Amino acid sequence: MNFKNLLMWAIIIFLSVGLFNLFQDPEKIKSKDNTVAFSKFLEEVDAGRVVEVEIQGNNISGILSDGNIFSTFSPNYPNLVEKLSEKGVSITASPKEDKMPSLLGILLSWFPMLLLIGVWIFFMRQMQGGKGGAMGFGRSKAKLLNEATGKVTFNDVAGVEEAKEEVEEIVEFLRDPKKFSRLGGKIPKGALLIGPPGTGKTLLAKAIAGEANVPFFSISGSDFVEMFVGVGASRVRDMFDQGKKNSPCIIFIDEIDAVGRSRGAGLGGGNDEREQTLNQLLVEMDGFDTNEGIILIAATNRPDVLDPALLRPGRFDRQVVVGNPDIIGREAILKVHIKKINTGPDVKLRTIARGTPGFSGADLANLVNESALLAARKNKRVVTMSDVEEAKDKVMMGAERRSMVMSEDEKKLTAYHEGGHAIVALNEKASDPIHKATIIPRGRALGMVMRLPERDQLSVTREKMHSDIAVAMGGRIAEEIIFGHDKVTSGASSDIDMVTKMAKNMVTKYGMSSELGTIAYGENEEEVFLGRSVTKQQNMSEETAKKVDSEVKKIVDKGYERAKTILTEKIDDLHKIAKALLVYETLSGDEIRDLILKDKKPTRSFETEQKEDNKETSALGTIGLKPKPVV
């Protein structure tokens, strides 16, 4: 309950008390201090000092000979009137009902009727009133954003400079329309923000709301969907009516694919609720009744499912792509988020940005937050580079599972498996540099070799794909060479799955098969949804399917043989890396290169590490084992 409600209730109580006092019997109030006992009244009558009385039921009031006023209550005293007449008292009699009733009596008599009227008013307000009322289905749920606290501006949005320029122009158009209109330009009717999840589409819309000095309405695409037919269309009409009253204004629809999916074939027919909502949206955006001064901004990560009529110029005049940032964009995003935490001088944003290819803005924000949480867990006052690296490993590879109990044979097999990946990656020219190799279980993997590209790759070459296939096969080959054919484990299942998908895409999508040529043979594997034909298929003949399978196997076998050749020739290097992993558990890319190329062992002090409180770095210690020196 806020201050306004309290003030209103105080006024109501004050008025009620005033009315109560107003309706009170004035004679009763007056006579409260003049009440006398009935016996005293009889004595005064006998003494002849009573001049005038007024009898109203059992209540008697009057005036004495000295001018004083009195009142008393009379029981059923016999011959009272005769006694008063004998003494010459002036008598006035009136029925009790002639007096004005009190407020309490009025309320008691009218209480049932007042209760019924109050209940009726309450239900009518619920049915016709607010947006969440029982009958307020057709009211728009758009929220007007005008709060000054926590405002987001364009300075808080980084890494999407081109998208910012597009929407900055809209805001500038609203601020100074003459700048564009004198050249004949018209204000755009709509802007569609397109991009993968987490790239900052909604954040960009919040920045528009913070920068624009015009009303900003925000609504989600799912708010139009209701179980009653016609509700969504009614809400669209109400939303644009609100926009007209506050023109010029901006309306932001988040996740517009909830109502903007393609019409036509599919389930539901032509009269379903979603299609009616979309039709009304199309009419409001570009119909006979023009909406001047209303700019519609929408966001979606599924532009492929939107209706073509929604995407045409005149409705959404510009489509702004908000993609994943490059290395410069990632550094700018990290600068925005790093301001919110206390960092040490050793934190290098450029290094972090280089080591996070493919990260979105949300991923980078999560990375910075995880590093702060890890530093707080260690009771640090500032976040250091080691905390950031640990958080990056956690985000990319999963959390460490040091409590997992592994036998010596399993650890040895895991070490040789990851060593096989590392050796093949070192000897493949097109492979990405090794960032880290570990046999500490992370996520769902028992070990991992992580590679990071030196720069952002916008396309992948045939040579790079063949190298990746060979690197993925390195783990299985190492198990087979060291432990024998019968000792091969199921640990390479994820590698095999990745290799198969990559090889199949090379054949069916990328046209990298000399026998099948540059033809797309892939089947329609898109998700089925309302508004898209369920029966749409792109099938291939049985003969072509056999050729595809043959080519996929040929590519995988080529990578397999390449990995086997490398590991057979570099068997000594494999032993070196495996033994180092068994001792140190985690090796950086530089340590692996120094060990193989320069025969330089990692320099670490286990004694120092063991003395540090609560800083165990070895999973062997959790099961009562100690690291062994390199043999």
N, C-alpha and C positions, 0 to 999 in steps of 0.2 A: 504494500500500500504506500503510495507516494504522498507528497505534501499536498497536492491538489485534492486528493480524496479525503485526507484528514481535515482540510479546511472546509470542504463541502459538508462533512458529517458534523463538524462543530457548528456551522450555520444552521443546519437542520435541527440539532438539539436545542440551540438557543431559541429558535422560532417556536419550537414545540413547548418549551417552558413558558415563553411569553403568551402563547395561546392558552395554555392551561391556566395561567393566572388570570387571563382575560375572561375565561368562561367560569371562573370560580364565583360562588354566591357572594356578592359584596356585603350583604347583611351579615352573613356568617363570619366573614373575615373581620367585619367591624365589631362583632359582638363576642369575639373570642376572649377579650380581656375584661368583659363586663358580665360574665356569667356568674349567677348567684345560685345558691341552693334553693330548692323549692320551699323548704320550711322557712327560709329567710324571706322568700317572696310572700308567703302567707302572713308572716308577721308584719311586713310592710303594708299589706292590704288591710289587716286588722287595725293598724295604726293610722290608716287613711292617708299614707304618703304616696300611694300609687295614683297617678293622674290618668294615664292612658296606657292601654295594652293592645297588642296585636297578636291574635291567636291564629296560628297556621299549623294545623294538625296538633301534635303534642308539643310544638315549639311555641314558647310565649316570649315576646319581647315588648318592652314598653319604656315609659318615661316616669321618673319619680318627681315629687313636688319640688325638689331642689334642682331639677334639670338633668340629672344623671340618667344615662341610658343603661338598661339592664336586659338580660335575657336569661331564660331558664327552660328546663324541660319538665313538662307536666305529665305525671302518670294519669291514669284514668281517675282523677279526683272528682267525686260526685258533688254536684251543686256548686261548681266553681263559678259558672256564669252568674247564678243568682247572688252569690256572695259578692262578686265584683259589682253587680248592679246595685246592691244595697249600699255599698260604699261610694257610689256615684262615679265609678271609673268608666271612662269612655272606652268602649269595646269595638275593635275592628277584627272581623274574621275573614279568612281567605283559604281556599283549598291549597294543599301542598303542591299540586301540579302547576299552579300558576307561576312559580318561580322558574327562572331560567335554569335548565339542566346544566350540570357540570360537563367538562370535557371528557372526564372519565366515563360518565354515563353515555355520552354520544359515541365514544369509541367502542364501548362494550356492545351497544346496540347495532352499530354499523360494522363491527369487526368481520363477520363472515362475508359481507358484501365487499369490503375493502380487500380482504384476502383473495377473493375470486378475481377482482379487477387487477390486483398486483400480479397474480400468476398469469393472467391473460396477457398483460403488457410484457412480462418477461419472455414468454414463448413467442410473441410476435416480434420482439427485438431479436431473439435468437434465429428466427426464421428469415427475417428480412434484413437484419442488421449486418454486422461485420463480416469479414472475409471467411471466417471459420464457422459461420453460423450453419444451422441445420439446413437452411434453404439457400445459403450463399454459394451455390455451386458455380454459378456463372461469373462470379467476381474474380478478377485477376489476382494472382498471388505475387505479382511483381512488387519488390521492395524498393523504396526510394532511399538511396544512399546519400546521406548528407552529413554524416558524422565527421568531425574534424580530428578526433583522436585516432591514432593508428593509421593515418592516411598514407597510402602508397603513391609514390610519384615515379616519374620516368627515371629518376636517379637510382631507384631501387631495382630497376630492370636492366640486366646486362646480358651480353652474349647474343642478343637478337637485334642488332642495330638496324638492319633493313626493315624488319617488322615494326620497330619503334618509329622509324621515319614515316611509314605508311599511316600509322594511327596518329602520330603527332600532327600530320597534315589535317586529319579530321578535326582534332581539337582546335588547331589554329583556324580552320574554316569557321568553326562555331564562335570563336572569339572575335575574328575580324573577317566577316563574309565579303566585305567590299574589296578586299585584296584579291579575291578570286573572281568575284562577279563582274568586275569592270573589264575583265578579259573574256567574259562570256561563259565562264565555268560555273557549273552547278554543283551543289553540295552532293556528295555520294549518298545514296540511299542505304547502302548496307556494306559491311565488311565482314568477311568470313575468315576467321583465324583457324588455320589448318596445321596440324603437326602431331607428332607422337605424344604419348602421355608423359607428363612431367617436364615439358619444354618451356612452360611459362605462359600458356595462353590465358588462363584465368588471372594470373598475376598481371599480365599486360592490360587486361580489362579493368582491373582494380586501379592500375596506374592512370588509365584514361579517366576513371571516376575521380581520382585525386587531382588530376590536372585540369579537367574541364570545369568551367564555372557555370555549368548548366545542370538541370536535374538529371540524375542517372538512375534508371530503373534496372534492377537485376532479377532474373528469373531463370529457373532451370527448365530444360525441355520436358522433364518428367512431370512438372507441375501442371501441364496441360492435359495429362492423361487422367481420366476419371472413368468410373464404371458406368456412368450414365451417358447415353448418346447425346451429342451436341454440347456437352459441357466444355470440352476443349475449344471448340469454335467460339463459344460465348466468352470464354476467358481471353481469347485472342482479341476479340472486338473490344472488350472492356480494357485490355491493356493498351490498345491504340487510342481509345477514348481518353484514358489517363494521360497518354503522351501528348495528345492534341491540347489538353488543358494546360500542360506544362511546356508547350513548345517554345523555343527549340529544346530538344532533350535527346538523350541517348538511352536506348533499350538494349540490354545485354542478355542474350539467351545462351546459357551454358549447356553443352551437350545437346545440340540441336538435332542430332541424328535420332534422338528418341521420338521425334515427331516428323522429321524431314525425310524419312526413308522413301525409296521409290514406290510409286503407286502402280497399280496394274496387276499383273499375274501374281499369284501367290495365295495364301490363305486369307480368309476373312471377307472376301468380296469387295464391292465398291462402296459400301455404306458403313464401314467400320469407323470407330471413333477417331483413330489416328489419321485416316485419310481426310475426314471432315475437318480436323484441326489444321492439317497441312493446306487444304484448299482455302480455308479462311485466311491463313497466313499469307498465301500467295496473292489473294485478292486485296488484302490490306496493304501489302508492300507495293503492289503495282496493279491497280484496278481503276475503275471509273472515279472513285473517290480518292483523290490524291492526299497523301499525308505529308504536307510540307513541314520541314523542320524536325522530323523524326528520323534519327539515324539508328539503324538496327545493326548491332554487332553480335555475331554468333561465333561459337567455338565448337570444334569437333575434332576427334582423332580418327574418324571414319568418313572421309570425304567420298569414298568410292560407293557408299550406299545411299547418298543423298539423291533426291529427285532432280533430274535435269532442269525442270522448270524453276527450281529454287536457286540454281547456280547461275542462271543467265544474267547478263548485264541488265540493269534496270531494277533488279531485286538486290542481288549482291554484286555491286559494281566492281569490287576488288576482292581478290582472294589473297590473303596474307599468309605465307608459309612460315611457320615458326618451327624450325628444325632443331636438331641437336647441335650444340655449339662446337666450333673448332677449337684448336688449342688456345687461340687468342680470346675467344669467347669464354672458354672454361676458366681462364685466368681472371677475366673480368668478373665472372660470377663468383669465383672464390674470394675476390677482394670484397664483394658485397657481404658475403656470409661470414668472412673471417673477422669483420669489424665487431661482430656480436660476441666474440670470445676473446680471452686473453691468450695471446700467442707469444712464444719465445722468439729470439732473434734468428734462430736456425731454421725457421719455417720458410721454405722457398716455394712460393706459389707457382712459379714456372715449372718446377720439377713435378709438383703435384698435377698440374694441368697436363704435362706431357705423359704422365703415367696413368691417366684416366681417359683413354680414347673411347668414344661412344657414350660417355656419361651425359645424362640430361641435367638440366638445372636442379631438378628434384633430387637426383642421385648425388650431386655435389653438395647440396644442402644437407643431405643425410650423412655424407662423408664427414663434413665439418662437425656436425652434431655428435657423431659417433666418436670422433677424436676427442671432443670435450668431455664426453662421458667416460672414456677410457682414462683420461688424465685425472678426472675427479675420483675415479675408482682407486687410483694409485696415490691419492692425497697430494697431488701436485697443484701448484698455484698457477702455473702457465702450461699451455699446450705446446709440446715440443714436436720436432719433425718425426721422431720415433713414434709418437702417439698417432700422428697422421698416417704414417706408413702402416702401422698396425691396424688402424681403422680401415685403410684402403684394402688391405688383405682380407679383413673381415667382410667388407662389403662385396668384394669381387669373388672371393673363394669360400666364404662362409666362416663361421666361428670355429675356433680350435676345439677339438674334443680330446683334451689331454687325459681325461679320465678313462678313455677306452682302453681296455686291456687287450693287448696283442701279443701273441706268442713270438718267440725269436724267429721262427720260420716265416711267419707272416710279415714281420718287419723286414727281414732279409729279402723276401720276394718283392715287397713294395719298393724297397730301395733300388733293386735291379730294374723293376718296371719303370720307375721314374727316371732312373739313370739312362735307360734305353731311349726315352723321349728326349732327354737332354743331349745325348751324343748325336742323334740324328739331326736335331735342331741346330747344333753347332756346325755340322758338316753340310747342311743344305744352305746354299747361297741365298735363295729366295725366302728363307724362313725368317720370321721376326726374331729379334734378339731375346735371349732368355732373361727374364726379370727375377725369377725366384724358383727354386725347387725345394720341396718339402715332403717329408714322410709323416708329418703330423696330420692326423685325420682332421679334415675340414669339411663341414657340411655333410654331404653324403659320400664323399670320396675319402679313401684311405691315404692318399697322397696326391700331389699335384705338381706339374711343371707349368709355370705361368710365363707366357710370352707377351711382350708389349711391342707394338709397332713404334718405329722411330718418328713417324708422322701420321697424320690422319689420312686414311686410305678411302678414297671415294669410289674406286673400282678395284677389282681383283684380277690379276693376270692368270693365264693358264699355268705358267711356271709356279706361281705362288700356290695355286690350288694343289698341284702335284706335290709340292714340298710339304704342305699341310697334311696331305694324306700319308706321306711317308713318315712324318713326325708322329702322327697318330698311331701308326702301325709299329713304331719303335718299341713301345711297352710290351706288346704281345711277343714280338720277335726276341726281346731280351729274356723274357721268361722261358721261351722255348730253347734258346741257346744255352742258358745257364742251368736250368733245372730239367730239361728234357721235354719231349712231346707230351708225355702223360701227366706232367706236373703243371701244365698250363691251367690257369684259373679263370674265373669269370670276371676278373677285375677289368678286362678290356671291353666290356659290353658297351659302355658309353662311347669309347673310341670307335668301335665298329659301327655303331649307329650313326655317329657324326660322319664317318668316312662314306658310308652308304648314301646318305642324303646328299653329301657334296658331290659325289660321283654321278648320282642320278640327275642332279641339277645341271651338271656339266653337259650331260647328254641331251636331256629333254628341254632345258630352258636356255642354256647359254650357247648351244650349237658348237660345242667343242669336241664333237666326234666326227672324224673324217668319213666314216662309213655312212652315218645317218644325215650328216650335213646340217645346215643352218635352218632347221625346222623345229618349231615348238611342239613337242609331243606330250606335254604335261596334261594331266586330267584336271578338271575343275574341282579344286579342293577348297573353295571358299565356303564360308559358313552360310547355311541356309537361313534366311530370315524372311519376314513378311514383306511382301512387295517385290520380291525377286523370284524368277521362275525356279521352281524346285526341280524341274525336269531337264534343265540346261546341262548338258554334258559334252565333253570333248573326248570321245573314245578313240582308241587306236586299234588297229587290227592285231590278231594273234601273232602274225608274222613279225610285225613291227615291234610288238611287246617283247618277243624273243630276242630281236636284235638289240633292243634297249638293255635288256638284262645282260646280254653278252658283252656289250660295250661297257656297262657299269662294272662288271666283273673284271674286264680287261684293265680298266683304269685302277681299280683297287689292287689287282695283282701286280701291276707295275709299281705302285707305291710300296707294296709289301716286299717285292724283290729288291727295290732300291734301299729300303731300311735294313733288310737282311745283309746286303752287301756292305753297307756302312758299319754295322755292328760287328760283323765278322772281321773286318779289317781293323776296327778300333776296339777290340775286345779288352785290351789293357786299360784304355781310358774308361771303359764301362766299369771295370773293377774298381778303379780309383774313385769314381763318383759314388758308386754304391757304398763303398767302405766309408767315405766321408759323410754320406747321408746317414749311415747307421750311427756315427759318432756325434755329428753336429745337428742332425735332424733337418735343419734348414740351411740352404746355401743360396747366396745371392748370385746374380748373373756374373758379376765380376769375380767372385770367388771360384765359380765353375770354370771360367775362362783362364784364370791364373793357375788353377790346378791342372788343367789339361794342357795348356799351351806352355806354361812356364814351370810346371811341376812344383808350384808353390802352394803349400798347405794353408788352410785358413788359420789365422792367428787369433785364438780365443783362450781366455783363462777360465778353466772350469772351477778352480779353487775360489776365485773371486765371485763367480756366479752362484756357487753353492752357499757362500757366506751371507749373501744378501737376503734379507728377510722378506718372505712372501714373494719372491721373484724367481720361482723355479722356471727354467727355460727348457727343461728336458722332460719328455713324457716318460722316459725310462725310470725316473725317480718315483713316479706315482705307483709303480708296481714293484718297488724295492730294488731296482737295478741302477747301477751307476754307469755313466758313459765310459767307454773304453778308449784308450789312445789308438791312433791310427797305426796299423801294422805296416 
